[in-house]
Amino acid sequence: MYWSDWGTVPKIEQAGMDGSQRAPFITHNLTWPNGLAIDHDLRRLYWADGGTKAIEFVSLNGTGRTVLIGMRL
């Protein structure tokens, strides 16, 4: 599972469905990450960031972060 945190250090985290193996997933160039969505066919995680005004995605293995809409940081 994946979730976002808008705290003092914004991030997207991941863990197993039982809460095990919790780990940071995306930790830089984030402000207000929200609106997470998984594309299982393409194995991607998408999110919107209200602070950067961008929509981005990354492969579920954490590689290939791409800005779809917005400015590159």
PDB file of N, CA, C and O in Angstrom, chain B, residues numbered from 101:
ATOM      1  N   MET B 101       0.851  -1.166   0.000  1.00  0.00           N
ATOM      2  CA  MET B 101       0.000   0.000   0.000  1.00  0.00           C
ATOM      3  C   MET B 101       0.898   1.230   0.000  1.00  0.00           C
ATOM      4  O   MET B 101       2.061   1.174   0.399  1.00  0.00           O
ATOM      5  N   TYR B 102       0.329   2.342  -0.458  1.00  0.00           N
ATOM      6  CA  TYR B 102       1.041   3.611  -0.544  1.00  0.00           C
ATOM      7  C   TYR B 102       0.190   4.691   0.096  1.00  0.00           C
ATOM      8  O   TYR B 102      -1.038   4.633   0.031  1.00  0.00           O
ATOM      9  N   TRP B 103       0.830   5.679   0.719  1.00  0.00           N
ATOM     10  CA  TRP B 103       0.123   6.810   1.288  1.00  0.00           C
ATOM     11  C   TRP B 103       1.054   8.014   1.295  1.00  0.00           C
ATOM     12  O   TRP B 103       2.272   7.881   1.181  1.00  0.00           O
ATOM     13  N   SER B 104       0.452   9.195   1.431  1.00  0.00           N
ATOM     14  CA  SER B 104       1.248  10.422   1.444  1.00  0.00           C
ATOM     15  C   SER B 104       1.188  11.069   2.814  1.00  0.00           C
ATOM     16  O   SER B 104       0.252  10.854   3.585  1.00  0.00           O
ATOM     17  N   ASP B 105       2.214  11.872   3.102  1.00  0.00           N
ATOM     18  CA  ASP B 105       2.330  12.611   4.357  1.00  0.00           C
ATOM     19  C   ASP B 105       2.705  14.039   3.996  1.00  0.00           C
ATOM     20  O   ASP B 105       3.706  14.267   3.317  1.00  0.00           O
ATOM     21  N   TRP B 106       1.908  15.001   4.447  1.00  0.00           N
ATOM     22  CA  TRP B 106       2.170  16.409   4.153  1.00  0.00           C
ATOM     23  C   TRP B 106       2.895  17.107   5.294  1.00  0.00           C
ATOM     24  O   TRP B 106       2.961  18.337   5.294  1.00  0.00           O
ATOM     25  N   GLY B 107       3.425  16.407   6.234  1.00  0.00           N
ATOM     26  CA  GLY B 107       4.061  17.006   7.404  1.00  0.00           C
ATOM     27  C   GLY B 107       5.228  17.904   7.053  1.00  0.00           C
ATOM     28  O   GLY B 107       5.348  18.373   5.921  1.00  0.00           O
ATOM     29  N   THR B 108       6.076  18.138   8.019  1.00  0.00           N
ATOM     30  CA  THR B 108       7.222  19.024   7.809  1.00  0.00           C
ATOM     31  C   THR B 108       8.196  18.460   6.777  1.00  0.00           C
ATOM     32  O   THR B 108       8.955  19.208   6.162  1.00  0.00           O
ATOM     33  N   VAL B 109       8.174  17.155   6.590  1.00  0.00           N
ATOM     34  CA  VAL B 109       8.981  16.501   5.552  1.00  0.00           C
ATOM     35  C   VAL B 109       8.024  15.698   4.678  1.00  0.00           C
ATOM     36  O   VAL B 109       7.812  14.511   4.927  1.00  0.00           O
ATOM     37  N   PRO B 110       7.437  16.333   3.650  1.00  0.00           N
ATOM     38  CA  PRO B 110       6.466  15.627   2.813  1.00  0.00           C
ATOM     39  C   PRO B 110       7.079  14.406   2.145  1.00  0.00           C
ATOM     40  O   PRO B 110       8.242  14.421   1.742  1.00  0.00           O
ATOM     41  N   LYS B 111       6.281  13.348   2.033  1.00  0.00           N
ATOM     42  CA  LYS B 111       6.787  12.120   1.422  1.00  0.00           C
ATOM     43  C   LYS B 111       5.638  11.211   1.031  1.00  0.00           C
ATOM     44  O   LYS B 111       4.501  11.386   1.469  1.00  0.00           O
ATOM     45  N   ILE B 112       5.962  10.241   0.201  1.00  0.00           N
ATOM     46  CA  ILE B 112       5.064   9.136  -0.104  1.00  0.00           C
ATOM     47  C   ILE B 112       5.752   7.898   0.450  1.00  0.00           C
ATOM     48  O   ILE B 112       6.931   7.662   0.188  1.00  0.00           O
ATOM     49  N   GLU B 113       5.010   7.115   1.212  1.00  0.00           N
ATOM     50  CA  GLU B 113       5.572   5.912   1.826  1.00  0.00           C
ATOM     51  C   GLU B 113       4.876   4.671   1.279  1.00  0.00           C
ATOM     52  O   GLU B 113       3.835   4.753   0.626  1.00  0.00           O
ATOM     53  N   GLN B 114       5.481   3.519   1.564  1.00  0.00           N
ATOM     54  CA  GLN B 114       4.905   2.244   1.152  1.00  0.00           C
ATOM     55  C   GLN B 114       5.063   1.234   2.275  1.00  0.00           C
ATOM     56  O   GLN B 114       5.939   1.367   3.130  1.00  0.00           O
ATOM     57  N   ALA B 115       4.203   0.222   2.262  1.00  0.00           N
ATOM     58  CA  ALA B 115       4.278  -0.886   3.220  1.00  0.00           C
ATOM     59  C   ALA B 115       3.457  -2.037   2.670  1.00  0.00           C
ATOM     60  O   ALA B 115       2.644  -1.863   1.763  1.00  0.00           O
ATOM     61  N   GLY B 116       3.683  -3.210   3.231  1.00  0.00           N
ATOM     62  CA  GLY B 116       2.834  -4.343   2.911  1.00  0.00           C
ATOM     63  C   GLY B 116       1.440  -4.097   3.467  1.00  0.00           C
ATOM     64  O   GLY B 116       1.264  -3.254   4.345  1.00  0.00           O
ATOM     65  N   MET B 117       0.462  -4.814   2.972  1.00  0.00           N
ATOM     66  CA  MET B 117      -0.921  -4.615   3.409  1.00  0.00           C
ATOM     67  C   MET B 117      -1.117  -4.915   4.894  1.00  0.00           C
ATOM     68  O   MET B 117      -2.120  -4.497   5.472  1.00  0.00           O
ATOM     69  N   ASP B 118      -0.198  -5.620   5.514  1.00  0.00           N
ATOM     70  CA  ASP B 118      -0.270  -5.873   6.953  1.00  0.00           C
ATOM     71  C   ASP B 118       0.524  -4.843   7.756  1.00  0.00           C
ATOM     72  O   ASP B 118       0.655  -4.969   8.973  1.00  0.00           O
ATOM     73  N   GLY B 119       1.057  -3.816   7.069  1.00  0.00           N
ATOM     74  CA  GLY B 119       1.833  -2.771   7.727  1.00  0.00           C
ATOM     75  C   GLY B 119       3.307  -3.087   7.860  1.00  0.00           C
ATOM     76  O   GLY B 119       4.077  -2.257   8.343  1.00  0.00           O
ATOM     77  N   SER B 120       3.707  -4.265   7.444  1.00  0.00           N
ATOM     78  CA  SER B 120       5.119  -4.627   7.548  1.00  0.00           C
ATOM     79  C   SER B 120       5.926  -3.976   6.433  1.00  0.00           C
ATOM     80  O   SER B 120       5.368  -3.532   5.430  1.00  0.00           O
ATOM     81  N   GLN B 121       7.198  -3.925   6.608  1.00  0.00           N
ATOM     82  CA  GLN B 121       8.152  -3.413   5.625  1.00  0.00           C
ATOM     83  C   GLN B 121       7.860  -1.969   5.221  1.00  0.00           C
ATOM     84  O   GLN B 121       7.992  -1.606   4.052  1.00  0.00           O
ATOM     85  N   ARG B 122       7.464  -1.149   6.193  1.00  0.00           N
ATOM     86  CA  ARG B 122       7.214   0.271   5.936  1.00  0.00           C
ATOM     87  C   ARG B 122       8.512   0.928   5.498  1.00  0.00           C
ATOM     88  O   ARG B 122       9.565   0.704   6.095  1.00  0.00           O
ATOM     89  N   ALA B 123       8.429   1.751   4.437  1.00  0.00           N
ATOM     90  CA  ALA B 123       9.625   2.410   3.923  1.00  0.00           C
ATOM     91  C   ALA B 123       9.242   3.670   3.153  1.00  0.00           C
ATOM     92  O   ALA B 123       8.172   3.727   2.547  1.00  0.00           O
ATOM     93  N   PRO B 124      10.114   4.684   3.174  1.00  0.00           N
ATOM     94  CA  PRO B 124       9.896   5.853   2.317  1.00  0.00           C
ATOM     95  C   PRO B 124       9.952   5.426   0.853  1.00  0.00           C
ATOM     96  O   PRO B 124      10.724   4.538   0.491  1.00  0.00           O
ATOM     97  N   PHE B 125       9.136   6.055   0.013  1.00  0.00           N
ATOM     98  CA  PHE B 125       9.111   5.714  -1.411  1.00  0.00           C
ATOM     99  C   PHE B 125       9.555   6.910  -2.254  1.00  0.00           C
ATOM    100  O   PHE B 125      10.479   6.784  -3.058  1.00  0.00           O
ATOM    101  N   ILE B 126       8.915   8.063  -2.083  1.00  0.00           N
ATOM    102  CA  ILE B 126       9.326   9.310  -2.732  1.00  0.00           C
ATOM    103  C   ILE B 126       9.560  10.318  -1.612  1.00  0.00           C
ATOM    104  O   ILE B 126       8.677  10.548  -0.786  1.00  0.00           O
ATOM    105  N   THR B 127      10.749  10.918  -1.582  1.00  0.00           N
ATOM    106  CA  THR B 127      11.093  11.782  -0.446  1.00  0.00           C
ATOM    107  C   THR B 127      11.602  13.161  -0.849  1.00  0.00           C
ATOM    108  O   THR B 127      11.909  13.969   0.027  1.00  0.00           O
ATOM    109  N   HIS B 128      11.702  13.454  -2.128  1.00  0.00           N
ATOM    110  CA  HIS B 128      12.229  14.767  -2.523  1.00  0.00           C
ATOM    111  C   HIS B 128      11.317  15.433  -3.557  1.00  0.00           C
ATOM    112  O   HIS B 128      10.562  14.772  -4.271  1.00  0.00           O
ATOM    113  N   ASN B 129      11.415  16.762  -3.612  1.00  0.00           N
ATOM    114  CA  ASN B 129      10.632  17.572  -4.543  1.00  0.00           C
ATOM    115  C   ASN B 129       9.130  17.325  -4.401  1.00  0.00           C
ATOM    116  O   ASN B 129       8.421  17.155  -5.392  1.00  0.00           O
ATOM    117  N   LEU B 130       8.660  17.308  -3.157  1.00  0.00           N
ATOM    118  CA  LEU B 130       7.241  17.175  -2.844  1.00  0.00           C
ATOM    119  C   LEU B 130       6.834  18.308  -1.922  1.00  0.00           C
ATOM    120  O   LEU B 130       7.641  18.792  -1.127  1.00  0.00           O
ATOM    121  N   THR B 131       5.575  18.732  -2.028  1.00  0.00           N
ATOM    122  CA  THR B 131       5.034  19.741  -1.124  1.00  0.00           C
ATOM    123  C   THR B 131       3.772  19.218  -0.449  1.00  0.00           C
ATOM    124  O   THR B 131       3.742  19.041   0.769  1.00  0.00           O
ATOM    125  N   TRP B 132       2.719  18.969  -1.249  1.00  0.00           N
ATOM    126  CA  TRP B 132       1.449  18.445  -0.749  1.00  0.00           C
ATOM    127  C   TRP B 132       1.030  17.274  -1.615  1.00  0.00           C
ATOM    128  O   TRP B 132       0.054  17.386  -2.358  1.00  0.00           O
ATOM    129  N   PRO B 133       1.728  16.163  -1.547  1.00  0.00           N
ATOM    130  CA  PRO B 133       1.359  15.022  -2.399  1.00  0.00           C
ATOM    131  C   PRO B 133       0.016  14.443  -1.978  1.00  0.00           C
ATOM    132  O   PRO B 133      -0.215  14.178  -0.798  1.00  0.00           O
ATOM    133  N   ASN B 134      -0.863  14.250  -2.948  1.00  0.00           N
ATOM    134  CA  ASN B 134      -2.173  13.670  -2.655  1.00  0.00           C
ATOM    135  C   ASN B 134      -2.735  13.064  -3.925  1.00  0.00           C
ATOM    136  O   ASN B 134      -2.094  13.101  -4.976  1.00  0.00           O
ATOM    137  N   GLY B 135      -3.923  12.510  -3.831  1.00  0.00           N
ATOM    138  CA  GLY B 135      -4.568  11.947  -5.009  1.00  0.00           C
ATOM    139  C   GLY B 135      -3.809  10.770  -5.595  1.00  0.00           C
ATOM    140  O   GLY B 135      -3.713  10.649  -6.817  1.00  0.00           O
ATOM    141  N   LEU B 136      -3.268   9.901  -4.753  1.00  0.00           N
ATOM    142  CA  LEU B 136      -2.505   8.757  -5.240  1.00  0.00           C
ATOM    143  C   LEU B 136      -3.398   7.775  -5.988  1.00  0.00           C
ATOM    144  O   LEU B 136      -4.542   7.535  -5.601  1.00  0.00           O
ATOM    145  N   ALA B 137      -2.857   7.212  -7.066  1.00  0.00           N
ATOM    146  CA  ALA B 137      -3.573   6.202  -7.853  1.00  0.00           C
ATOM    147  C   ALA B 137      -2.556   5.224  -8.423  1.00  0.00           C
ATOM    148  O   ALA B 137      -1.476   5.622  -8.858  1.00  0.00           O
ATOM    149  N   ILE B 138      -2.907   3.944  -8.419  1.00  0.00           N
ATOM    150  CA  ILE B 138      -2.030   2.904  -8.974  1.00  0.00           C
ATOM    151  C   ILE B 138      -2.591   2.422 -10.303  1.00  0.00           C
ATOM    152  O   ILE B 138      -3.781   2.127 -10.415  1.00  0.00           O
ATOM    153  N   ASP B 139      -1.732   2.345 -11.301  1.00  0.00           N
ATOM    154  CA  ASP B 139      -2.052   1.715 -12.578  1.00  0.00           C
ATOM    155  C   ASP B 139      -1.378   0.344 -12.536  1.00  0.00           C
ATOM    156  O   ASP B 139      -0.171   0.238 -12.753  1.00  0.00           O
ATOM    157  N   HIS B 140      -2.149  -0.696 -12.261  1.00  0.00           N
ATOM    158  CA  HIS B 140      -1.575  -2.037 -12.121  1.00  0.00           C
ATOM    159  C   HIS B 140      -1.051  -2.571 -13.447  1.00  0.00           C
ATOM    160  O   HIS B 140      -0.046  -3.281 -13.470  1.00  0.00           O
ATOM    161  N   ASP B 141      -1.714  -2.241 -14.549  1.00  0.00           N
ATOM    162  CA  ASP B 141      -1.263  -2.734 -15.854  1.00  0.00           C
ATOM    163  C   ASP B 141       0.121  -2.208 -16.207  1.00  0.00           C
ATOM    164  O   ASP B 141       0.972  -2.966 -16.672  1.00  0.00           O
ATOM    165  N   LEU B 142       0.353  -0.908 -15.991  1.00  0.00           N
ATOM    166  CA  LEU B 142       1.657  -0.315 -16.312  1.00  0.00           C
ATOM    167  C   LEU B 142       2.613  -0.311 -15.123  1.00  0.00           C
ATOM    168  O   LEU B 142       3.768   0.094 -15.254  1.00  0.00           O
ATOM    169  N   ARG B 143       2.128  -0.768 -13.946  1.00  0.00           N
ATOM    170  CA  ARG B 143       2.937  -0.832 -12.732  1.00  0.00           C
ATOM    171  C   ARG B 143       3.522   0.542 -12.378  1.00  0.00           C
ATOM    172  O   ARG B 143       4.731   0.712 -12.222  1.00  0.00           O
ATOM    173  N   ARG B 144       2.602   1.515 -12.260  1.00  0.00           N
ATOM    174  CA  ARG B 144       2.986   2.888 -11.938  1.00  0.00           C
ATOM    175  C   ARG B 144       2.140   3.421 -10.790  1.00  0.00           C
ATOM    176  O   ARG B 144       0.989   3.025 -10.604  1.00  0.00           O
ATOM    177  N   LEU B 145       2.743   4.335 -10.021  1.00  0.00           N
ATOM    178  CA  LEU B 145       2.030   5.103  -9.011  1.00  0.00           C
ATOM    179  C   LEU B 145       1.969   6.552  -9.495  1.00  0.00           C
ATOM    180  O   LEU B 145       2.996   7.148  -9.821  1.00  0.00           O
ATOM    181  N   TYR B 146       0.761   7.110  -9.538  1.00  0.00           N
ATOM    182  CA  TYR B 146       0.542   8.497  -9.935  1.00  0.00           C
ATOM    183  C   TYR B 146       0.145   9.307  -8.709  1.00  0.00           C
ATOM    184  O   TYR B 146      -0.459   8.775  -7.778  1.00  0.00           O
ATOM    185  N   TRP B 147       0.485  10.596  -8.709  1.00  0.00           N
ATOM    186  CA  TRP B 147       0.017  11.484  -7.656  1.00  0.00           C
ATOM    187  C   TRP B 147      -0.052  12.912  -8.174  1.00  0.00           C
ATOM    188  O   TRP B 147       0.614  13.279  -9.142  1.00  0.00           O
ATOM    189  N   ALA B 148      -0.877  13.707  -7.501  1.00  0.00           N
ATOM    190  CA  ALA B 148      -0.950  15.145  -7.732  1.00  0.00           C
ATOM    191  C   ALA B 148      -0.279  15.818  -6.547  1.00  0.00           C
ATOM    192  O   ALA B 148      -0.337  15.313  -5.426  1.00  0.00           O
ATOM    193  N   ASP B 149       0.355  16.951  -6.791  1.00  0.00           N
ATOM    194  CA  ASP B 149       0.977  17.709  -5.713  1.00  0.00           C
ATOM    195  C   ASP B 149       0.393  19.116  -5.748  1.00  0.00           C
ATOM    196  O   ASP B 149       0.639  19.877  -6.684  1.00  0.00           O
ATOM    197  N   GLY B 150      -0.382  19.454  -4.719  1.00  0.00           N
ATOM    198  CA  GLY B 150      -1.036  20.752  -4.665  1.00  0.00           C
ATOM    199  C   GLY B 150      -0.076  21.912  -4.518  1.00  0.00           C
ATOM    200  O   GLY B 150      -0.409  23.040  -4.879  1.00  0.00           O
ATOM    201  N   GLY B 151       1.108  21.654  -3.993  1.00  0.00           N
ATOM    202  CA  GLY B 151       2.097  22.725  -3.826  1.00  0.00           C
ATOM    203  C   GLY B 151       2.879  22.999  -5.092  1.00  0.00           C
ATOM    204  O   GLY B 151       3.076  24.155  -5.465  1.00  0.00           O
ATOM    205  N   THR B 152       3.323  21.956  -5.750  1.00  0.00           N
ATOM    206  CA  THR B 152       4.086  22.130  -6.988  1.00  0.00           C
ATOM    207  C   THR B 152       3.179  22.257  -8.197  1.00  0.00           C
ATOM    208  O   THR B 152       3.633  22.594  -9.290  1.00  0.00           O
ATOM    209  N   LYS B 153       1.881  21.983  -7.999  1.00  0.00           N
ATOM    210  CA  LYS B 153       0.883  22.033  -9.076  1.00  0.00           C
ATOM    211  C   LYS B 153       1.279  21.118 -10.234  1.00  0.00           C
ATOM    212  O   LYS B 153       1.213  21.495 -11.404  1.00  0.00           O
ATOM    213  N   ALA B 154       1.692  19.910  -9.868  1.00  0.00           N
ATOM    214  CA  ALA B 154       2.137  18.927 -10.855  1.00  0.00           C
ATOM    215  C   ALA B 154       1.405  17.611 -10.663  1.00  0.00           C
ATOM    216  O   ALA B 154       0.918  17.307  -9.574  1.00  0.00           O
ATOM    217  N   ILE B 155       1.334  16.838 -11.733  1.00  0.00           N
ATOM    218  CA  ILE B 155       0.907  15.446 -11.684  1.00  0.00           C
ATOM    219  C   ILE B 155       2.096  14.638 -12.164  1.00  0.00           C
ATOM    220  O   ILE B 155       2.650  14.899 -13.232  1.00  0.00           O
ATOM    221  N   GLU B 156       2.484  13.651 -11.361  1.00  0.00           N
ATOM    222  CA  GLU B 156       3.672  12.860 -11.666  1.00  0.00           C
ATOM    223  C   GLU B 156       3.363  11.375 -11.549  1.00  0.00           C
ATOM    224  O   GLU B 156       2.323  10.976 -11.025  1.00  0.00           O
ATOM    225  N   PHE B 157       4.296  10.566 -12.052  1.00  0.00           N
ATOM    226  CA  PHE B 157       4.214   9.127 -11.832  1.00  0.00           C
ATOM    227  C   PHE B 157       5.615   8.561 -11.679  1.00  0.00           C
ATOM    228  O   PHE B 157       6.608   9.183 -12.056  1.00  0.00           O
ATOM    229  N   VAL B 158       5.660   7.362 -11.114  1.00  0.00           N
ATOM    230  CA  VAL B 158       6.908   6.623 -10.943  1.00  0.00           C
ATOM    231  C   VAL B 158       6.566   5.140 -11.051  1.00  0.00           C
ATOM    232  O   VAL B 158       5.463   4.729 -10.693  1.00  0.00           O
ATOM    233  N   SER B 159       7.491   4.350 -11.534  1.00  0.00           N
ATOM    234  CA  SER B 159       7.288   2.895 -11.556  1.00  0.00           C
ATOM    235  C   SER B 159       7.172   2.381 -10.132  1.00  0.00           C
ATOM    236  O   SER B 159       7.732   2.974  -9.209  1.00  0.00           O
ATOM    237  N   LEU B 160       6.460   1.296  -9.948  1.00  0.00           N
ATOM    238  CA  LEU B 160       6.283   0.744  -8.606  1.00  0.00           C
ATOM    239  C   LEU B 160       7.584   0.243  -8.002  1.00  0.00           C
ATOM    240  O   LEU B 160       7.639  -0.043  -6.806  1.00  0.00           O
ATOM    241  N   ASN B 161       8.640   0.133  -8.814  1.00  0.00           N
ATOM    242  CA  ASN B 161       9.955  -0.217  -8.261  1.00  0.00           C
ATOM    243  C   ASN B 161      10.743   1.031  -7.871  1.00  0.00           C
ATOM    244  O   ASN B 161      11.890   0.929  -7.436  1.00  0.00           O
ATOM    245  N   GLY B 162      10.126   2.225  -8.027  1.00  0.00           N
ATOM    246  CA  GLY B 162      10.746   3.470  -7.591  1.00  0.00           C
ATOM    247  C   GLY B 162      11.583   4.176  -8.648  1.00  0.00           C
ATOM    248  O   GLY B 162      12.211   5.192  -8.348  1.00  0.00           O
ATOM    249  N   THR B 163      11.610   3.672  -9.863  1.00  0.00           N
ATOM    250  CA  THR B 163      12.426   4.289 -10.913  1.00  0.00           C
ATOM    251  C   THR B 163      11.554   5.040 -11.910  1.00  0.00           C
ATOM    252  O   THR B 163      10.344   4.829 -11.993  1.00  0.00           O
ATOM    253  N   GLY B 164      12.200   5.921 -12.663  1.00  0.00           N
ATOM    254  CA  GLY B 164      11.536   6.584 -13.775  1.00  0.00           C
ATOM    255  C   GLY B 164      10.526   7.640 -13.389  1.00  0.00           C
ATOM    256  O   GLY B 164       9.490   7.766 -14.041  1.00  0.00           O
ATOM    257  N   ARG B 165      10.799   8.398 -12.349  1.00  0.00           N
ATOM    258  CA  ARG B 165       9.878   9.466 -11.959  1.00  0.00           C
ATOM    259  C   ARG B 165       9.717  10.436 -13.123  1.00  0.00           C
ATOM    260  O   ARG B 165      10.699  10.889 -13.710  1.00  0.00           O
ATOM    261  N   THR B 166       8.468  10.749 -13.446  1.00  0.00           N
ATOM    262  CA  THR B 166       8.162  11.575 -14.619  1.00  0.00           C
ATOM    263  C   THR B 166       7.083  12.587 -14.276  1.00  0.00           C
ATOM    264  O   THR B 166       6.096  12.246 -13.624  1.00  0.00           O
ATOM    265  N   VAL B 167       7.262  13.828 -14.709  1.00  0.00           N
ATOM    266  CA  VAL B 167       6.243  14.866 -14.562  1.00  0.00           C
ATOM    267  C   VAL B 167       5.346  14.812 -15.787  1.00  0.00           C
ATOM    268  O   VAL B 167       5.816  14.996 -16.910  1.00  0.00           O
ATOM    269  N   LEU B 168       4.058  14.562 -15.580  1.00  0.00           N
ATOM    270  CA  LEU B 168       3.096  14.576 -16.683  1.00  0.00           C
ATOM    271  C   LEU B 168       2.606  15.985 -16.965  1.00  0.00           C
ATOM    272  O   LEU B 168       2.563  16.420 -18.116  1.00  0.00           O
ATOM    273  N   ILE B 169       2.238  16.694 -15.909  1.00  0.00           N
ATOM    274  CA  ILE B 169       1.725  18.061 -16.026  1.00  0.00           C
ATOM    275  C   ILE B 169       2.405  18.892 -14.949  1.00  0.00           C
ATOM    276  O   ILE B 169       2.435  18.499 -13.783  1.00  0.00           O
ATOM    277  N   GLY B 170       2.943  20.026 -15.332  1.00  0.00           N
ATOM    278  CA  GLY B 170       3.578  20.915 -14.359  1.00  0.00           C
ATOM    279  C   GLY B 170       5.019  21.173 -14.738  1.00  0.00           C
ATOM    280  O   GLY B 170       5.488  20.776 -15.805  1.00  0.00           O
ATOM    281  N   MET B 171       5.700  21.841 -13.847  1.00  0.00           N
ATOM    282  CA  MET B 171       7.093  22.204 -14.090  1.00  0.00           C
ATOM    283  C   MET B 171       8.020  21.158 -13.510  1.00  0.00           C
ATOM    284  O   MET B 171       7.741  20.592 -12.453  1.00  0.00           O
ATOM    285  N   ARG B 172       9.102  20.902 -14.183  1.00  0.00           N
ATOM    286  CA  ARG B 172      10.136  20.010 -13.642  1.00  0.00           C
ATOM    287  C   ARG B 172      10.878  20.749 -12.537  1.00  0.00           C
ATOM    288  O   ARG B 172      11.167  21.940 -12.651  1.00  0.00           O
ATOM    289  N   LEU B 173      11.183  20.022 -11.465  1.00  0.00           N
ATOM    290  CA  LEU B 173      11.884  20.624 -10.327  1.00  0.00           C
ATOM    291  C   LEU B 173      13.363  20.298 -10.382  1.00  0.00           C
ATOM    292  O   LEU B 173      14.120  20.718  -9.507  1.00  0.00           O
TER     293      LEU B 173
END
